Amino acid sequence: MELSNRIGDPRLGIYVCVNDRYPIDETSPRTGARWIETLEENFDASLKRSDDIIDHVMSLAEEQET
């Protein structure tokens, strides 16, 4: 998490990046196919988790305002 330069004034927002890691046996001849399968299996849950993290951070900011 860091101040956001995308908004113009970095004091007005934050940038959140969530990086999930999925280990793959890169010696397998099916490495490319396995990467696609892994992304298909995990993408929705990963996106949901990142949304939950952002919602939690925003709720902490809202608590500070009250």
Backbone as a chain_set.jsonl record, in Angstrom:
{"seq": "MELSNRIGDPRLGIYVCVNDRYPIDETSPRTGARWIETLEENFDASLKRSDDIIDHVMSLAEEQET", "coords": {"N": [[0.845, -1.144, 0.0], [0.529, 2.215, -0.804], [0.881, 5.792, -1.155], [-1.241, 7.254, -3.591], [-0.43, 8.165, -6.863], [-2.062, 8.414, -8.953], [-4.32, 9.908, -8.67], [-3.677, 12.53, -8.666], [-3.289, 14.409, -6.513], [-1.429, 13.063, -4.1], [-2.16, 12.917, -1.439], [-4.812, 12.407, -1.341], [-5.561, 9.807, -1.822], [-4.949, 6.212, -1.814], [-2.891, 3.586, -3.092], [-3.364, 0.222, -3.665], [-1.914, -2.908, -3.899], [-2.215, -6.276, -4.511], [-0.544, -9.268, -4.362], [-0.688, -12.416, -5.306], [0.804, -15.609, -4.966], [1.533, -18.521, -6.73], [2.896, -21.518, -6.607], [4.462, -23.392, -9.163], [5.46, -26.358, -10.787], [8.064, -25.893, -12.662], [9.537, -27.535, -14.244], [7.999, -29.273, -15.547], [6.625, -30.511, -18.611], [4.174, -29.432, -19.171], [3.997, -26.848, -18.259], [3.087, -24.242, -19.162], [0.355, -24.741, -19.701], [-0.417, -25.506, -17.158], [-0.085, -23.124, -15.743], [-2.164, -21.586, -16.857], [-4.393, -23.117, -16.043], [-4.122, -22.828, -13.261], [-4.515, -20.063, -12.942], [-7.175, -19.876, -13.872], [-8.452, -21.4, -11.909], [-8.056, -19.913, -9.591], [-8.491, -17.162, -9.924], [-10.986, -15.711, -9.47], [-11.356, -16.002, -6.669], [-9.034, -14.767, -5.768], [-9.388, -12.143, -6.685], [-11.667, -11.464, -5.205], [-10.589, -11.614, -2.622], [-8.738, -9.5, -2.711], [-10.51, -7.355, -3.016], [-11.805, -7.559, -0.533], [-9.679, -6.919, 1.19], [-9.19, -4.249, 0.472], [-11.693, -3.138, 1.156], [-11.585, -3.536, 3.931], [-9.396, -1.898, 4.681], [-10.454, 0.585, 3.945], [-12.593, 0.715, 5.746], [-11.216, 1.019, 8.133], [-10.154, 3.558, 7.758], [-12.519, 5.032, 7.706], [-13.387, 4.655, 10.328], [-11.508, 6.195, 11.681], [-12.29, 8.719, 10.989], [-14.572, 9.198, 12.462]], "CA": [[0.0, 0.0, 0.0], [1.3, 3.446, -0.883], [0.104, 6.938, -1.624], [-1.571, 7.114, -5.003], [-0.126, 9.267, -7.772], [-3.056, 8.367, -10.02], [-5.396, 10.849, -8.397], [-3.16, 13.885, -8.85], [-2.782, 14.801, -5.196], [-1.26, 11.781, -3.404], [-2.761, 12.927, -0.104], [-6.24, 12.118, -1.464], [-5.859, 8.403, -2.083], [-3.902, 5.211, -1.649], [-2.812, 2.539, -4.105], [-3.233, -1.083, -3.025], [-1.549, -3.978, -4.83], [-2.212, -7.595, -3.876], [0.225, -10.18, -5.203], [-0.801, -13.818, -4.91], [1.842, -16.453, -5.552], [1.114, -19.902, -6.91], [4.065, -22.28, -7.068], [4.244, -24.325, -10.263], [6.638, -27.136, -11.155], [8.467, -25.36, -13.96], [10.255, -28.546, -15.034], [6.989, -30.066, -16.235], [6.389, -30.088, -19.99], [2.865, -28.758, -19.235], [4.073, -25.652, -17.416], [2.192, -23.19, -19.664], [-1.03, -25.169, -19.482], [-0.656, -25.504, -15.712], [-0.277, -21.725, -15.346], [-3.526, -21.197, -17.254], [-5.316, -23.81, -15.131], [-4.006, -22.217, -11.934], [-5.199, -18.773, -12.997], [-8.618, -20.122, -13.966], [-8.929, -21.944, -10.632], [-7.859, -19.016, -8.451], [-8.664, -15.745, -10.227], [-12.15, -15.12, -8.8], [-11.095, -15.942, -5.226], [-7.994, -13.77, -5.567], [-10.015, -10.837, -6.865], [-12.538, -11.258, -4.032], [-9.725, -11.351, -1.467], [-8.199, -8.14, -2.834], [-11.625, -6.453, -2.703], [-12.004, -7.61, 0.919], [-8.584, -6.176, 1.809], [-9.453, -2.825, 0.245], [-12.845, -2.769, 2.0], [-11.135, -3.483, 5.323], [-8.585, -0.689, 4.836], [-11.358, 1.73, 3.898], [-13.361, 0.765, 6.995], [-10.322, 1.577, 9.157], [-10.087, 5.004, 7.521], [-13.796, 5.604, 8.11], [-13.4, 4.666, 11.794], [-10.678, 7.307, 12.122], [-13.007, 9.967, 10.74], [-15.64, 9.392, 13.441]], "C": [[0.903, 1.223, 0.0], [0.384, 4.585, -1.305], [-0.101, 6.816, -3.125], [-1.183, 8.363, -5.786], [-1.156, 9.356, -8.883], [-4.146, 9.427, -9.855], [-4.943, 12.291, -8.654], [-2.528, 14.388, -7.567], [-2.662, 13.533, -4.359], [-1.826, 11.754, -1.994], [-4.222, 12.506, -0.129], [-6.562, 10.644, -1.689], [-4.679, 7.497, -1.818], [-3.996, 4.207, -2.793], [-2.557, 1.233, -3.375], [-2.946, -2.119, -4.102], [-1.498, -5.283, -4.042], [-1.538, -8.561, -4.84], [0.101, -11.599, -4.651], [0.263, -14.627, -5.639], [1.341, -17.886, -5.59], [2.307, -20.692, -7.449], [3.67, -23.318, -8.128], [5.553, -25.069, -10.508], [7.049, -26.728, -12.572], [9.284, -26.346, -14.783], [9.287, -29.419, -15.816], [6.826, -29.594, -17.678], [5.054, -29.351, -20.161], [2.859, -27.452, -18.448], [3.108, -24.559, -17.873], [0.736, -23.518, -19.414], [-1.367, -25.127, -17.997], [-0.845, -24.08, -15.196], [-1.689, -21.259, -15.673], [-4.552, -21.841, -16.33], [-5.308, -23.159, -13.751], [-4.708, -20.865, -11.897], [-6.71, -18.942, -13.056], [-9.191, -20.582, -12.634], [-8.938, -20.901, -9.524], [-8.226, -17.559, -8.69], [-9.816, -15.109, -9.454], [-11.919, -14.97, -7.303], [-10.033, -14.882, -4.909], [-8.56, -12.36, -5.687], [-10.915, -10.492, -5.68], [-11.706, -10.904, -2.8], [-9.147, -9.938, -1.533], [-9.291, -7.109, -2.55], [-11.876, -6.404, -1.199], [-10.921, -6.821, 1.657], [-8.826, -4.677, 1.668], [-10.627, -2.346, 1.093], [-12.436, -2.629, 3.462], [-10.311, -2.213, 5.574], [-9.482, 0.545, 4.844], [-12.187, 1.844, 5.175], [-12.511, 1.315, 8.135], [-10.214, 3.089, 9.007], [-11.38, 5.674, 7.977], [-13.931, 5.655, 9.627], [-12.613, 5.849, 12.336], [-11.387, 8.638, 11.957], [-14.065, 10.245, 11.799], [-15.107, 9.55, 14.828]], "O": [[1.91, 1.268, 0.707], [-0.741, 4.364, -1.753], [0.773, 6.327, -3.842], [-1.557, 9.478, -5.422], [-1.119, 10.294, -9.68], [-4.814, 9.788, -10.824], [-5.781, 13.174, -8.84], [-1.352, 14.752, -7.549], [-3.678, 12.974, -3.945], [-1.962, 10.681, -1.407], [-4.819, 12.271, 0.922], [-7.736, 10.276, -1.741], [-3.553, 7.956, -1.623], [-5.06, 4.013, -3.381], [-1.639, 1.142, -2.559], [-3.658, -2.195, -5.103], [-0.813, -5.373, -3.023], [-1.927, -8.656, -6.004], [0.72, -11.933, -3.641], [0.578, -14.353, -6.797], [0.796, -18.396, -4.611], [2.678, -20.547, -8.614], [2.669, -24.021, -7.988], [6.63, -24.476, -10.445], [6.451, -27.169, -13.553], [9.684, -26.031, -15.903], [9.706, -30.217, -16.655], [6.883, -28.392, -17.939], [4.832, -28.714, -21.19], [1.797, -27.003, -18.015], [2.382, -24.003, -17.05], [-0.031, -22.666, -18.965], [-2.478, -24.755, -17.621], [-1.668, -23.847, -14.311], [-2.336, -20.609, -14.852], [-5.484, -21.174, -15.881], [-6.361, -22.964, -13.144], [-5.413, -20.554, -10.938], [-7.444, -18.232, -12.369], [-10.301, -20.194, -12.27], [-9.749, -20.995, -8.603], [-8.269, -16.783, -7.735], [-9.63, -14.06, -8.838], [-12.247, -13.934, -6.724], [-10.127, -14.186, -3.899], [-8.243, -11.488, -4.878], [-10.918, -9.355, -5.209], [-12.066, -10.013, -2.031], [-9.077, -9.252, -0.513], [-9.024, -6.093, -1.908], [-12.131, -5.333, -0.646], [-11.212, -6.134, 2.635], [-8.682, -3.925, 2.633], [-10.565, -1.268, 1.684], [-12.886, -1.714, 4.153], [-10.517, -1.532, 6.579], [-9.29, 1.449, 5.658], [-12.456, 2.952, 5.638], [-13.029, 2.006, 9.013], [-10.187, 3.819, 9.999], [-11.349, 6.755, 8.565], [-14.523, 6.592, 10.163], [-13.002, 6.445, 13.34], [-11.119, 9.583, 12.699], [-14.426, 11.401, 12.019], [-15.879, 9.721, 15.77]]}, "num_chains": 1, "name": "protein.A"}
